[in-house]
Amino acid sequence: MFDYLIVGAGFAGSVLAERLASKAGKKILIIDKRNHIAGNAYDYYNTDGILIHKYGPHIFHTNSKDVFEYLNNFTEWRPYEHKVLASVDGQLVPIPINLNTINQLYGLNLNSSQVEDFFASKAEPVSRVQTSEDVVVSKVGRELYDKFFRGYTRKQWDLDPSELDASVTARVPTRTNKDDRYFTDTYQAMPLHGYTVMFQNMLSHPNIKIMLNTDYKEVIDLIPHKQLIFTGPIDSYFDYCYGKLPYRSLEFKFETIDSEYYQQTGTVNYPNEQLYTRITDFKYLTGQKHSKTTIVYEFPCAEGDPYYPVPRAENAEIYKKYQQLAATISNTYFVGRLATYKYYNMDQVVAQALTTFKKIMQEEPETHVNGQKNTIVQS
């Protein structure tokens, strides 16, 4: 008899497995349909000996000391501040848009105060910011919106930014200084030996058993367990009874180059003509020393593994129905990006899992006495 059956060996499932095993002495079984742990953060050495991320680049950053210190238990870190260039008008310029971007793009020599005036002169008044288009044009105007955001967003989401929630483009700020880091979080680093090793350390507790290459639906009735933690798509759990929640997926094309590096920085975005959205050069991310490098092209698509919940009001309404249905089920927790239909970063999923663990510990005495309805934790 397992105390907890956990579906999914990504961040949400693995953090909860580790906490429940090491801090509460629970017996855990993790099931994953893939042939590896670590979810979309899984990395491995390819045939050329280069460490690559199987599901596209994963760059760790957080402002949460608690999250960073928790993961410190399972990995050493390599300091890394991610930088991105965008291919616009035949130039490679920094993104997020900053002072250097504007000066380079327009052949100007503005200072911070002047570039602030430049943005203000281009910005279009928006009475109520509701969509991703509103976010950008209200800050920097339509010309920069067209150059940097519209094409990229249409490729990524197969929707115009005017059809998407404001949260999508709000993730990419506009700066008036020369800070060309993609993120400004307090903690920015990469696991020194890769994500998979970090997950192996996290799941090495003797109370944790792992079953890979397994569809949980085929075995759940055969495995005695007291409680379930589900980190997969919530609509799948309920057999799509309210319809399928839309996700965007990705196809990846990997290529090994006989050169130390392929491009000037870790990632280059291609917002306009190309079918792909970006190219990432992995050795910038990993710090690996090797005579060759491996790059990956990303092609957004509609079918495939679910990566990105599509942030639109009508989709939120469908999710709300599943959320309400989930609240009627005893002894089941829904955690993670897919289970809560949220566009979370890695650190946010870790934070959500840690919050769920605390909630489980508070509820557990009642669970054995009365039974406990499930919880979907939002953080």
C-alpha positions as CSV (number, residue, x, y, z in Angstrom):
1,M,0.0,0.0,0.0
2,F,1.4,3.4,-1.0
3,D,0.5,6.5,0.9
4,Y,0.6,8.6,-2.3
5,L,0.4,7.7,-5.9
6,I,1.8,10.6,-7.9
7,V,1.1,10.9,-11.7
8,G,4.0,12.8,-13.4
9,A,7.7,12.9,-12.6
10,G,8.2,16.6,-13.5
11,F,8.8,19.4,-11.0
12,A,5.4,19.3,-9.3
13,G,5.3,15.5,-8.8
14,S,9.0,15.2,-7.9
15,V,9.0,18.0,-5.3
16,L,5.9,16.6,-3.6
17,A,7.4,13.0,-3.7
18,E,10.6,14.2,-2.1
19,R,8.8,16.3,0.6
20,L,6.3,13.6,1.5
21,A,9.0,10.9,1.6
22,S,11.7,12.8,3.5
23,K,9.7,15.0,5.8
24,A,6.6,12.9,6.4
25,G,7.9,9.4,6.0
26,K,5.3,8.5,3.4
27,K,5.6,5.7,0.8
28,I,5.4,7.1,-2.7
29,L,4.9,5.7,-6.2
30,I,5.5,8.0,-9.1
31,I,4.1,7.0,-12.5
32,D,5.1,8.7,-15.7
33,K,4.2,7.8,-19.3
34,R,7.6,8.9,-20.6
35,N,10.7,6.8,-20.3
36,H,12.5,9.3,-18.1
37,I,12.0,11.5,-15.0
38,A,12.3,15.3,-14.9
39,G,9.4,16.1,-17.2
40,N,10.0,18.8,-19.8
41,A,13.2,19.8,-18.0
42,Y,14.8,16.5,-18.9
43,D,18.3,16.8,-20.3
44,Y,20.8,14.3,-21.6
45,Y,24.1,13.9,-23.5
46,N,23.6,13.4,-27.2
47,T,25.7,11.1,-29.4
48,D,28.2,13.9,-29.8
49,G,28.6,14.2,-26.0
50,I,26.8,17.6,-25.8
51,L,24.3,18.2,-23.0
52,I,21.0,19.2,-24.5
53,H,17.5,19.9,-23.3
54,K,15.1,17.4,-25.0
55,Y,12.1,19.6,-24.8
56,G,13.7,23.0,-25.5
57,P,15.7,25.4,-23.4
58,H,14.9,25.6,-19.7
59,I,16.6,28.5,-18.0
60,F,16.2,28.7,-14.2
61,H,15.4,32.0,-12.6
62,T,13.5,33.0,-9.4
63,N,13.0,35.8,-6.9
64,S,12.1,33.2,-4.3
65,K,14.8,32.5,-1.7
66,D,12.8,29.5,-0.4
67,V,12.5,27.9,-3.9
68,F,16.2,28.4,-4.6
69,E,17.4,27.2,-1.2
70,Y,15.1,24.1,-1.5
71,L,16.6,23.1,-4.9
72,N,20.1,23.8,-3.4
73,N,19.6,20.4,-1.6
74,F,19.8,18.6,-4.9
75,T,22.2,20.4,-7.1
76,E,25.2,22.7,-7.3
77,W,24.7,25.8,-9.5
78,R,26.5,27.5,-12.3
79,P,25.7,31.2,-12.4
80,Y,24.1,32.1,-15.7
81,E,22.2,35.2,-16.9
82,H,20.3,34.5,-20.1
83,K,20.6,36.9,-23.0
84,V,18.4,37.0,-26.1
85,L,18.8,38.8,-29.4
86,A,16.0,39.3,-31.9
87,S,16.5,39.2,-35.7
88,V,14.7,42.4,-36.8
89,D,15.3,44.5,-40.0
90,G,18.4,42.5,-40.8
91,Q,20.0,43.2,-37.4
92,L,20.4,41.2,-34.2
93,V,19.2,43.5,-31.4
94,P,18.6,42.9,-27.7
95,I,15.2,41.7,-26.5
96,P,13.5,42.7,-24.2
97,I,13.6,46.1,-25.9
98,N,16.0,48.4,-24.1
99,L,18.0,51.5,-24.7
100,N,20.6,49.6,-26.8
101,T,17.8,48.1,-28.9
102,I,16.4,51.5,-29.9
103,N,19.8,53.1,-30.5
104,Q,21.0,50.2,-32.7
105,L,17.7,49.8,-34.6
106,Y,17.3,53.4,-35.4
107,G,20.9,54.6,-35.5
108,L,20.3,56.9,-32.5
109,N,22.3,57.9,-29.5
110,L,19.6,58.4,-26.9
111,N,20.1,58.3,-23.1
112,S,17.7,56.7,-20.6
113,S,15.6,59.8,-20.2
114,Q,15.4,60.4,-24.0
115,V,14.4,56.8,-24.8
116,E,11.6,57.1,-22.2
117,D,10.4,60.2,-24.2
118,F,10.8,58.1,-27.4
119,F,8.6,55.4,-26.1
120,A,6.0,57.9,-24.9
121,S,5.9,59.5,-28.4
122,K,5.2,56.1,-30.0
123,A,2.8,54.8,-27.4
124,E,-0.9,54.6,-28.3
125,P,-3.4,55.4,-25.5
126,V,-5.4,52.3,-24.5
127,S,-8.3,53.0,-22.1
128,R,-8.3,49.5,-20.7
129,V,-5.5,47.1,-21.2
130,Q,-7.0,43.7,-21.8
131,T,-5.1,41.9,-24.6
132,S,-1.5,41.2,-25.4
133,E,-1.6,43.8,-28.2
134,D,-2.9,46.4,-25.7
135,V,0.1,45.8,-23.4
136,V,2.7,46.5,-26.1
137,V,1.1,49.3,-28.1
138,S,0.3,51.2,-24.9
139,K,4.0,51.2,-24.0
140,V,6.0,51.4,-27.2
141,G,3.5,51.9,-30.0
142,R,2.5,49.9,-33.1
143,E,5.8,50.0,-35.1
144,L,7.8,48.2,-32.4
145,Y,4.8,45.9,-31.8
146,D,4.9,44.9,-35.4
147,K,8.6,44.4,-35.5
148,F,9.1,42.4,-32.3
149,F,5.8,41.0,-31.0
150,R,3.0,40.4,-33.5
151,G,4.7,37.9,-35.8
152,Y,6.4,36.0,-32.9
153,T,3.1,35.8,-31.0
154,R,1.1,34.6,-34.1
155,K,3.7,31.9,-34.7
156,Q,3.8,30.8,-31.0
157,W,0.1,30.8,-30.3
158,D,-1.5,30.7,-33.8
159,L,-3.5,33.7,-32.6
160,D,-3.1,37.4,-33.1
161,P,-2.0,39.2,-29.9
162,S,-5.3,41.0,-29.9
163,E,-6.9,37.6,-29.2
164,L,-4.7,36.7,-26.3
165,D,-4.8,37.6,-22.6
166,A,-2.5,40.5,-21.6
167,S,-0.4,38.2,-19.5
168,V,1.4,36.8,-22.6
169,T,3.3,39.9,-23.7
170,A,3.4,41.3,-20.2
171,R,6.0,38.6,-19.5
172,V,8.5,40.5,-21.7
173,P,9.1,44.0,-20.2
174,T,10.4,47.2,-21.9
175,R,13.4,48.9,-20.4
176,T,14.9,52.4,-20.6
177,N,18.4,51.3,-19.4
178,K,21.0,49.1,-21.1
179,D,20.2,45.9,-19.1
180,D,20.2,43.2,-21.8
181,R,19.5,40.3,-19.5
182,Y,16.4,38.5,-20.4
183,F,15.5,38.0,-16.7
184,T,16.2,40.3,-13.8
185,D,15.4,37.8,-11.0
186,T,17.5,37.7,-7.9
187,Y,18.6,34.1,-8.5
188,Q,19.7,33.1,-12.0
189,A,21.6,29.9,-12.4
190,M,21.7,26.5,-14.1
191,P,22.1,23.1,-12.4
192,L,25.8,22.5,-12.6
193,H,25.4,18.9,-13.8
194,G,22.1,19.3,-15.5
195,Y,18.4,19.0,-14.6
196,T,18.2,15.3,-14.8
197,V,20.9,14.8,-12.2
198,M,19.1,17.2,-9.9
199,F,15.9,15.2,-10.3
200,Q,17.8,11.9,-9.7
201,N,19.1,13.4,-6.4
202,M,15.6,14.6,-5.5
203,L,14.0,11.2,-6.0
204,S,16.8,9.0,-4.5
205,H,14.9,8.5,-1.2
206,P,14.2,4.8,-0.3
207,N,10.5,5.5,0.2
208,I,10.1,6.6,-3.4
209,K,9.5,4.1,-6.2
210,I,9.3,5.1,-9.9
211,M,7.4,3.5,-12.7
212,L,8.2,4.8,-16.2
213,N,6.7,4.0,-19.6
214,T,3.3,3.6,-17.9
215,D,-0.1,5.1,-18.5
216,Y,-1.6,5.6,-15.0
217,K,-5.1,4.8,-16.3
218,E,-4.0,1.3,-17.0
219,V,-2.7,0.6,-13.5
220,I,-4.3,2.9,-11.1
221,D,-7.0,0.4,-10.1
222,L,-4.3,-2.3,-9.6
223,I,-2.1,-0.3,-7.2
224,P,-3.3,0.2,-3.6
225,H,-2.9,3.8,-2.5
226,K,-4.4,6.2,0.0
227,Q,-4.2,9.5,-1.9
228,L,-3.5,10.7,-5.5
229,I,-1.5,13.6,-6.7
230,F,-2.2,14.4,-10.3
231,T,0.1,16.6,-12.4
232,G,-1.1,15.8,-15.9
233,P,-3.7,17.7,-18.0
234,I,-6.9,18.1,-15.9
235,D,-9.2,17.7,-18.9
236,S,-7.6,14.3,-19.6
237,Y,-8.2,13.2,-16.1
238,F,-11.9,13.8,-16.6
239,D,-12.0,12.2,-20.1
240,Y,-12.6,15.6,-21.7
241,C,-16.2,15.7,-20.4
242,Y,-16.4,19.5,-20.8
243,G,-14.3,19.5,-24.0
244,K,-10.6,19.7,-24.6
245,L,-8.6,22.5,-23.1
246,P,-6.4,24.1,-25.8
247,Y,-2.6,23.9,-25.6
248,R,0.2,24.8,-27.9
249,S,2.9,22.3,-28.5
250,L,6.4,22.5,-30.0
251,E,8.4,20.5,-32.6
252,F,12.2,20.6,-32.2
253,K,14.9,20.3,-34.8
254,F,18.3,19.6,-33.3
255,E,21.5,20.2,-35.2
256,T,25.1,19.7,-34.2
257,I,27.6,22.2,-35.5
258,D,31.3,21.6,-35.9
259,S,32.1,24.9,-34.2
260,E,32.5,26.0,-30.6
261,Y,29.4,28.2,-30.8
262,Y,26.8,28.8,-33.5
263,Q,25.5,32.2,-32.6
264,Q,26.4,35.3,-30.5
265,T,24.3,34.4,-27.4
266,G,22.2,31.6,-25.9
267,T,19.0,32.3,-27.8
268,V,18.1,34.3,-30.9
269,N,14.4,35.1,-31.6
270,Y,13.0,35.2,-35.1
271,P,9.7,37.1,-34.9
272,N,9.0,37.5,-38.6
273,E,9.8,35.6,-41.8
274,Q,11.0,32.2,-40.5
275,L,8.7,29.3,-39.6
276,Y,10.6,28.8,-36.3
277,T,10.4,31.2,-33.4
278,R,13.9,30.9,-32.0
279,I,17.3,29.1,-32.1
280,T,19.1,28.1,-28.9
281,D,22.8,27.3,-28.6
282,F,23.0,24.9,-25.6
283,K,26.6,25.4,-24.6
284,Y,25.9,29.0,-23.5
285,L,23.3,27.5,-21.1
286,T,25.3,24.6,-19.8
287,G,28.8,26.1,-19.8
288,Q,30.1,22.8,-21.3
289,K,33.5,22.8,-22.9
290,H,33.4,21.0,-26.3
291,S,34.7,21.5,-29.8
292,K,31.2,21.2,-31.2
293,T,27.9,22.7,-30.2
294,T,24.3,21.6,-30.6
295,I,21.5,24.0,-31.5
296,V,17.7,23.6,-31.5
297,Y,15.1,25.2,-33.7
298,E,11.6,25.6,-32.2
299,F,8.5,25.2,-34.4
300,P,5.2,25.9,-32.6
301,C,2.4,23.6,-33.5
302,A,-1.2,22.7,-32.5
303,E,-0.7,18.9,-32.0
304,G,1.8,17.1,-29.8
305,D,2.7,17.1,-26.1
306,P,0.8,19.9,-24.2
307,Y,3.3,22.7,-23.4
308,Y,1.5,26.0,-23.1
309,P,-2.0,26.6,-21.9
310,V,-3.7,29.1,-24.2
311,P,-4.6,32.1,-22.0
312,R,-8.0,33.2,-23.3
313,A,-11.1,34.0,-21.3
314,E,-13.2,31.2,-22.9
315,N,-10.5,28.7,-22.0
316,A,-10.5,29.9,-18.4
317,E,-14.2,29.2,-18.3
318,I,-13.7,25.6,-19.5
319,Y,-11.0,25.1,-16.9
320,K,-13.2,26.5,-14.2
321,K,-15.7,23.7,-14.9
322,Y,-13.0,21.1,-14.5
323,Q,-11.8,22.8,-11.3
324,Q,-15.3,22.7,-9.8
325,L,-15.6,19.0,-10.7
326,A,-12.2,18.3,-9.2
327,A,-13.3,19.8,-5.9
328,T,-15.9,17.0,-5.5
329,I,-13.3,14.2,-5.5
330,S,-11.8,13.0,-2.2
331,N,-8.1,12.5,-1.5
332,T,-6.9,13.9,-4.8
333,Y,-4.6,16.9,-5.4
334,F,-4.2,18.6,-8.8
335,V,-0.8,20.4,-9.0
336,G,1.4,21.9,-11.8
337,R,1.1,23.7,-15.1
338,L,-1.1,21.2,-16.8
339,A,-3.3,20.2,-13.8
340,T,-4.1,23.9,-13.0
341,Y,-4.0,25.2,-16.6
342,K,-1.6,28.0,-15.8
343,Y,1.4,29.3,-17.8
344,Y,3.9,28.8,-14.9
345,N,7.7,29.0,-14.9
346,M,9.7,26.3,-13.3
347,D,10.2,28.1,-10.0
348,Q,6.4,28.8,-9.8
349,V,5.7,25.1,-10.1
350,V,8.2,24.4,-7.3
351,A,6.6,27.0,-5.1
352,Q,3.1,25.6,-5.8
353,A,4.3,22.1,-4.9
354,L,5.9,23.3,-1.7
355,T,2.6,25.1,-0.8
356,T,0.6,21.9,-1.6
357,F,2.9,19.9,0.7
358,K,2.2,22.3,3.6
359,K,-1.5,22.1,2.9
360,I,-1.4,18.3,2.8
361,M,0.3,18.2,6.2
362,Q,-2.3,20.5,7.7
363,E,-5.2,18.5,6.3
364,E,-3.8,15.0,6.8
365,P,-5.1,14.3,10.3
366,E,-8.7,15.1,9.1
367,T,-8.2,13.0,6.0
368,H,-7.9,9.8,8.0
369,V,-10.9,10.6,10.1
370,N,-13.4,12.1,7.7
371,G,-12.0,11.9,4.2
372,Q,-10.8,15.1,2.6
373,K,-12.0,16.7,-0.6
374,N,-9.3,17.4,-3.1
375,T,-7.4,20.6,-3.5
376,I,-6.3,22.6,-6.5
377,V,-3.6,24.9,-5.2
378,Q,-3.2,28.2,-7.0
379,S,-0.1,30.3,-6.2
